[in-house]
Amino acid sequence: MWIIKRYFTYFKIFILIVFFVSVYGVSLNAQYKINTVVIDAGHGGKDPGAIGKKAYEKDITLKIALKLGNYIKKNLKGVKVIYTRKTDVFVELFKRAEIANKNNAQVFISIHVNSNEKSSYTGTSTYVMGVDKSDENLEVAQLENSVILKEKSYKKNYKGFDPNSPESYITLSLLQNAHLEQSLQLAKIVQDQFRTRAGRKDRGVRQAGLVVLWNATMPAILVETGFISNPTEEKYLMTDYGQSIIASAIFRAFREYKNQIEKNSKYVPVSSQKTNTNKQNTSINKASYTKTETGIIFRVQIRSSANRIPSGSSEFKGLKNVKEINYKGIYKYYYGATDSFSEILKIQEVVRKKIPDAFVVSFKNGKRIPLDQALKEIGRR
């Protein structure tokens, strides 16, 4: 008899939960979480990568990748770490991003070591998929992409891409990168960590046509951890200490990025009693708003790209009335527009069913401002 009473109690609790979810619009899975990261140790197996006087790139990248993964596993509980390789094996470039895509990873980090004919070159740089803006960036891209020539059927796998053809890079640069802004955000944090905490020379965040990144469907970066062609940096990168410093810097950057993204994507449950459902759906479809005295408008950012995304593109997952804003050469795409923070949160919830990493942004008199500032000005915080 006591068993029946206990189960009856559990059933009543369940009914109460369902009631609050349906009546008050509380989301039980509301906040976007970064819970899977793919770490790619560049090169491997028959592909040694850049070659120094004493070391191979493939050996250094593997050790740093494994250390990075261990830092994440140890310090960020709940984050799943997946490696493209854990041993000295050859993995085709197209399969590396494919591993991330199939595992629904939220971040892809490819670890590499740089090289240059001039042995005086030193420092770290972090690349994102984009337009080659200098000869040096193009040289790095050609060096990293040349590995596909070691693959069978590479012309088929890469749709005719030729790593030695300038024309191929023009075509590659036109590919849309839906996660450029987030990739740039992560890349900047990595470089900040290298400069301020690891004490490495900062060569900046760069864009290049890198095959290993072009097919990734999430924020993706390629980290050049130093120059194997420089005797001093080669020696540093060969040591356990140097590898640990580099790996810990990337780990701290990943942790900071994760915290930033999850903070900005917080969903504050609101009551749906004050809002008519049909009216809410109409406002979402029309993406209309009424200007207020504060001049603050909230939108949901769904994409960013170095190249313009055509209206009606599959990138928008069927969403209509998407607004495009060109900011410093980056095209950003937004859905919805309202002066109500409660309303934009509901719109965000709808959008995330199609685009999980969409997030709320705020504008004041047409100019983008931090979300915390906007909430403070309207009295929400």
C-alpha positions as CSV (number, residue, x, y, z in Angstrom):
1,M,0.0,0.0,0.0
2,W,2.8,2.4,0.9
3,I,4.3,1.8,-2.6
4,I,1.1,2.9,-4.2
5,K,1.0,6.0,-2.2
6,R,4.6,6.9,-3.1
7,Y,4.0,6.5,-6.8
8,F,0.8,8.5,-6.5
9,T,2.9,11.3,-4.8
10,Y,5.4,11.1,-7.7
11,F,2.6,11.3,-10.2
12,K,1.2,14.5,-8.5
13,I,4.7,16.1,-8.6
14,F,4.9,15.3,-12.3
15,I,1.5,16.8,-13.0
16,L,2.6,20.0,-11.2
17,I,5.7,20.2,-13.3
18,V,3.8,19.8,-16.5
19,F,1.3,22.5,-15.2
20,F,4.0,25.1,-14.6
21,V,5.7,24.4,-17.9
22,S,2.5,24.8,-19.8
23,V,1.0,27.7,-17.9
24,Y,4.1,29.8,-17.2
25,G,6.1,29.0,-20.2
26,V,9.1,27.7,-18.2
27,S,11.7,26.0,-20.4
28,L,13.4,22.9,-18.9
29,N,16.1,23.0,-21.6
30,A,16.4,26.7,-22.3
31,Q,20.0,27.7,-22.2
32,Y,22.4,26.9,-25.0
33,K,25.2,24.8,-23.7
34,I,28.7,24.0,-25.1
35,N,29.0,20.4,-24.2
36,T,31.0,18.9,-27.0
37,V,34.4,20.0,-28.4
38,V,36.4,18.3,-31.1
39,I,40.2,18.7,-30.8
40,D,42.2,18.1,-34.0
41,A,45.9,17.3,-33.8
42,G,47.1,18.5,-37.2
43,H,48.8,16.1,-39.7
44,G,49.8,12.5,-38.6
45,G,51.0,9.2,-40.0
46,K,52.5,9.5,-43.4
47,D,52.0,13.3,-43.2
48,P,54.7,14.7,-40.9
49,G,53.6,18.3,-41.4
50,A,56.3,21.0,-41.0
51,I,59.7,19.6,-40.2
52,G,62.2,21.2,-37.9
53,K,65.8,20.3,-37.2
54,K,64.8,17.8,-34.5
55,A,61.0,17.5,-34.5
56,Y,58.0,16.8,-36.7
57,E,54.9,19.0,-36.5
58,K,52.6,15.9,-36.2
59,D,54.3,14.8,-32.9
60,I,54.1,18.2,-31.3
61,T,50.4,18.8,-32.3
62,L,49.3,15.4,-30.9
63,K,50.9,16.0,-27.5
64,I,49.4,19.5,-27.2
65,A,46.0,18.2,-28.3
66,L,46.0,15.4,-25.7
67,K,47.0,17.8,-23.0
68,L,44.3,20.3,-24.0
69,G,41.7,17.5,-23.9
70,N,42.8,16.4,-20.5
71,Y,42.6,20.0,-19.1
72,I,39.0,20.2,-20.4
73,K,38.0,16.9,-19.0
74,K,39.5,17.6,-15.6
75,N,38.2,21.2,-15.2
76,L,35.0,21.4,-17.2
77,K,32.7,18.6,-16.1
78,G,30.0,17.8,-18.5
79,V,32.0,18.8,-21.6
80,K,32.6,15.8,-23.9
81,V,36.0,15.8,-25.6
82,I,36.4,14.1,-29.0
83,Y,39.8,13.8,-30.8
84,T,40.2,13.4,-34.5
85,R,43.3,11.3,-33.7
86,K,44.9,10.1,-30.5
87,T,47.8,8.3,-32.1
88,D,50.2,8.8,-35.0
89,V,47.7,8.0,-37.8
90,F,46.8,9.7,-41.0
91,V,43.4,11.3,-41.1
92,E,42.1,13.0,-44.3
93,L,41.3,16.7,-43.9
94,F,37.7,16.4,-44.9
95,K,37.1,13.7,-42.3
96,R,38.3,15.9,-39.4
97,A,35.5,18.4,-39.7
98,E,33.2,15.5,-40.6
99,I,33.9,14.0,-37.1
100,A,32.9,17.3,-35.5
101,N,29.7,17.6,-37.6
102,K,28.6,14.0,-36.9
103,N,29.0,14.4,-33.2
104,N,27.1,17.7,-33.1
105,A,30.1,19.5,-31.6
106,Q,29.8,23.2,-30.7
107,V,33.5,24.0,-31.2
108,F,36.2,22.7,-33.4
109,I,39.9,23.4,-32.5
110,S,42.7,22.3,-34.9
111,I,46.2,22.4,-33.5
112,H,49.2,23.2,-35.7
113,V,52.8,24.3,-35.8
114,N,54.0,27.0,-38.2
115,S,57.0,27.1,-40.4
116,N,58.8,29.7,-42.6
117,E,61.9,30.0,-44.7
118,K,63.0,32.8,-42.4
119,S,64.2,31.1,-39.2
120,S,63.8,34.5,-37.4
121,Y,60.0,34.2,-37.5
122,T,58.4,33.5,-34.1
123,G,55.0,33.7,-32.4
124,T,51.5,32.3,-32.4
125,S,48.5,33.1,-34.6
126,T,45.0,31.8,-34.8
127,Y,43.1,31.4,-38.1
128,V,39.5,31.3,-39.0
129,M,37.9,30.4,-42.3
130,G,37.8,33.5,-44.5
131,V,39.3,35.6,-47.2
132,D,43.1,35.5,-47.6
133,K,44.1,39.1,-46.9
134,S,47.9,38.8,-47.3
135,D,50.5,36.8,-49.0
136,E,51.6,35.3,-45.7
137,N,48.1,34.0,-44.9
138,L,47.9,32.5,-48.4
139,E,51.2,30.7,-47.8
140,V,50.0,29.3,-44.5
141,A,46.8,28.1,-46.2
142,Q,48.7,26.5,-49.1
143,L,51.1,24.8,-46.7
144,E,48.3,23.4,-44.5
145,N,46.1,22.4,-47.5
146,S,48.9,20.6,-49.4
147,V,48.3,17.5,-47.3
148,I,45.2,16.7,-49.4
149,L,47.6,15.7,-52.3
150,K,48.5,12.6,-50.1
151,E,44.9,11.5,-50.1
152,K,43.2,9.2,-52.6
153,S,40.4,10.8,-54.7
154,Y,41.2,14.2,-53.3
155,K,39.6,16.0,-56.3
156,K,36.4,14.2,-55.6
157,N,36.5,14.7,-51.8
158,Y,37.2,18.5,-52.2
159,K,35.1,19.2,-55.2
160,G,38.0,19.8,-57.5
161,F,39.9,22.1,-55.1
162,D,43.6,22.4,-56.0
163,P,45.8,23.6,-53.1
164,N,48.4,25.0,-55.6
165,S,45.9,27.0,-57.7
166,P,45.2,30.7,-56.8
167,E,41.8,30.3,-58.6
168,S,40.8,27.6,-56.1
169,Y,41.4,30.0,-53.2
170,I,39.2,32.6,-54.8
171,T,36.4,30.1,-55.0
172,L,37.1,28.8,-51.5
173,S,36.9,32.4,-50.1
174,L,33.4,32.8,-51.5
175,L,32.1,29.9,-49.3
176,Q,29.8,31.1,-46.6
177,N,30.9,30.8,-43.0
178,A,27.8,30.9,-40.8
179,H,29.8,31.0,-37.6
180,L,32.5,33.6,-38.5
181,E,31.7,35.9,-35.7
182,Q,31.9,33.2,-33.0
183,S,35.0,31.8,-34.6
184,L,36.6,35.3,-34.5
185,Q,35.5,35.7,-30.9
186,L,37.2,32.4,-29.8
187,A,40.3,33.2,-31.9
188,K,40.7,36.5,-30.2
189,I,40.5,35.0,-26.8
190,V,43.1,32.4,-27.7
191,Q,45.5,35.1,-28.8
192,D,44.9,37.1,-25.7
193,Q,45.8,34.1,-23.6
194,F,48.9,33.5,-25.5
195,R,50.1,37.1,-25.1
196,T,49.0,37.8,-21.5
197,R,49.3,34.5,-19.8
198,A,51.6,32.3,-21.8
199,G,54.1,35.0,-22.7
200,R,54.1,34.1,-26.4
201,K,54.5,36.6,-29.2
202,D,51.1,37.5,-30.6
203,R,50.9,37.5,-34.4
204,G,47.2,38.1,-34.3
205,V,43.9,36.6,-35.5
206,R,43.9,35.9,-39.3
207,Q,41.6,34.7,-42.0
208,A,42.6,32.2,-44.7
209,G,41.1,29.5,-47.0
210,L,41.8,26.5,-44.8
211,V,40.3,23.3,-46.1
212,V,40.2,21.7,-42.6
213,L,37.8,24.5,-41.5
214,W,35.7,25.1,-44.5
215,N,33.2,22.2,-44.0
216,A,32.8,22.7,-40.2
217,T,29.2,23.5,-39.2
218,M,30.2,25.2,-35.9
219,P,32.7,27.8,-34.7
220,A,36.1,26.5,-35.8
221,I,39.7,27.8,-35.4
222,L,43.1,26.7,-36.4
223,V,45.9,27.5,-33.9
224,E,49.5,27.9,-35.1
225,T,51.3,27.4,-31.8
226,G,54.7,28.6,-32.9
227,F,57.4,28.2,-35.5
228,I,59.2,24.9,-35.8
229,S,61.6,26.6,-38.2
230,N,62.9,28.8,-35.4
231,P,65.4,26.8,-33.3
232,T,64.4,28.4,-30.0
233,E,60.7,27.9,-30.5
234,E,61.2,24.4,-31.8
235,K,63.1,23.5,-28.6
236,Y,60.3,25.1,-26.5
237,L,57.5,23.3,-28.4
238,M,59.4,20.0,-27.9
239,T,59.4,20.3,-24.1
240,D,56.6,19.0,-21.8
241,Y,56.7,22.4,-20.2
242,G,56.2,24.3,-23.4
243,Q,53.4,22.0,-24.6
244,S,51.7,22.4,-21.2
245,I,51.8,26.1,-21.4
246,I,50.4,26.2,-24.9
247,A,47.7,23.7,-24.1
248,S,46.6,25.5,-20.9
249,A,46.4,28.8,-22.7
250,I,44.0,27.3,-25.3
251,F,42.1,25.6,-22.5
252,R,41.6,28.9,-20.6
253,A,40.5,30.6,-23.9
254,F,38.0,27.8,-24.5
255,R,36.6,28.1,-21.0
256,E,36.3,31.8,-21.3
257,Y,34.5,31.5,-24.6
258,K,32.2,28.9,-23.3
259,N,31.2,31.1,-20.3
260,Q,30.7,34.1,-22.6
261,I,28.5,32.2,-25.1
262,E,26.4,30.5,-22.4
263,K,26.0,33.8,-20.5
264,N,24.8,35.6,-23.5
265,S,22.3,32.8,-24.4
266,K,20.6,32.7,-21.0
267,Y,16.9,32.3,-21.2
268,V,14.9,33.9,-18.4
269,P,11.6,32.1,-18.0
270,V,8.6,34.5,-18.3
271,S,4.9,34.1,-17.8
272,S,2.9,33.4,-21.0
273,Q,-0.4,34.5,-19.3
274,K,0.0,38.1,-20.3
275,T,0.7,37.3,-24.0
276,N,-1.8,36.0,-26.4
277,T,-0.2,33.0,-28.3
278,N,-1.6,34.0,-31.7
279,K,-0.5,37.6,-31.3
280,Q,2.9,36.4,-30.3
281,N,3.3,34.3,-33.4
282,T,2.1,37.2,-35.6
283,S,4.8,39.4,-34.1
284,I,7.4,36.8,-34.8
285,N,6.4,36.4,-38.4
286,K,6.2,40.1,-39.1
287,A,9.3,41.0,-37.1
288,S,7.7,44.3,-36.2
289,Y,8.3,46.6,-33.2
290,T,7.3,49.9,-31.7
291,K,10.1,52.4,-31.0
292,T,10.3,53.4,-27.3
293,E,11.7,56.4,-25.5
294,T,14.9,54.4,-24.7
295,G,15.6,53.6,-28.3
296,I,16.4,50.1,-27.4
297,I,15.5,47.2,-29.7
298,F,16.2,43.5,-29.2
299,R,16.8,41.0,-32.0
300,V,17.9,37.4,-32.3
301,Q,21.2,36.9,-34.2
302,I,21.1,33.8,-36.3
303,R,24.1,34.0,-38.6
304,S,27.2,36.0,-39.5
305,S,29.3,35.6,-42.7
306,A,32.2,37.2,-44.5
307,N,30.1,37.0,-47.6
308,R,26.5,37.9,-48.3
309,I,23.9,35.2,-47.8
310,P,21.1,35.4,-50.3
311,S,17.6,35.9,-49.1
312,G,15.7,32.7,-48.7
313,S,19.0,30.7,-48.3
314,S,18.8,27.3,-46.5
315,E,21.1,28.9,-43.9
316,F,18.1,30.6,-42.5
317,K,16.2,27.3,-41.9
318,G,13.0,28.6,-43.4
319,L,12.8,31.8,-41.3
320,K,11.3,34.8,-43.2
321,N,11.9,38.5,-42.9
322,V,15.6,38.1,-41.9
323,K,17.4,41.4,-41.5
324,E,20.9,41.9,-42.8
325,I,23.4,44.4,-41.3
326,N,26.9,44.9,-42.8
327,Y,29.3,45.8,-40.0
328,K,32.9,46.3,-40.8
329,G,32.8,43.9,-43.7
330,I,30.9,41.2,-41.8
331,Y,27.3,40.4,-42.8
332,K,25.2,39.7,-39.7
333,Y,21.7,38.4,-39.9
334,Y,18.9,38.9,-37.3
335,Y,15.4,37.6,-36.8
336,G,12.7,39.4,-34.9
337,A,12.7,43.0,-33.5
338,T,11.0,44.1,-30.4
339,D,11.4,46.6,-27.5
340,S,10.2,43.9,-25.1
341,F,12.9,41.7,-23.6
342,S,10.3,39.1,-22.5
343,E,9.0,39.0,-26.1
344,I,12.5,38.5,-27.6
345,L,13.2,35.6,-25.3
346,K,10.1,33.9,-26.6
347,I,11.2,34.6,-30.2
348,Q,14.7,33.2,-29.3
349,E,13.1,30.0,-28.0
350,V,11.2,29.5,-31.2
351,V,14.3,30.3,-33.4
352,R,16.5,27.8,-31.4
353,K,14.3,25.0,-32.5
354,K,15.8,25.6,-36.0
355,I,19.1,27.3,-35.1
356,P,20.3,26.1,-31.7
357,D,23.1,28.6,-31.2
358,A,21.0,31.7,-32.0
359,F,21.2,34.4,-29.3
360,V,19.7,37.7,-28.2
361,V,21.5,41.0,-29.1
362,S,20.5,44.6,-28.4
363,F,20.6,47.9,-30.3
364,K,20.2,51.5,-29.2
365,N,19.1,53.9,-31.8
366,G,20.4,51.5,-34.4
367,K,23.8,50.9,-32.8
368,R,24.7,47.5,-31.3
369,I,25.2,47.7,-27.5
370,P,26.0,45.1,-24.8
371,L,23.0,43.1,-23.7
372,D,23.7,43.9,-20.0
373,Q,23.7,47.6,-20.8
374,A,20.4,47.4,-22.6
375,L,18.8,45.5,-19.7
376,K,20.1,48.0,-17.2
377,E,18.6,50.9,-19.2
378,I,15.2,49.3,-19.4
379,G,15.2,48.4,-15.8
380,R,15.5,44.7,-16.1
381,R,18.8,44.5,-14.2
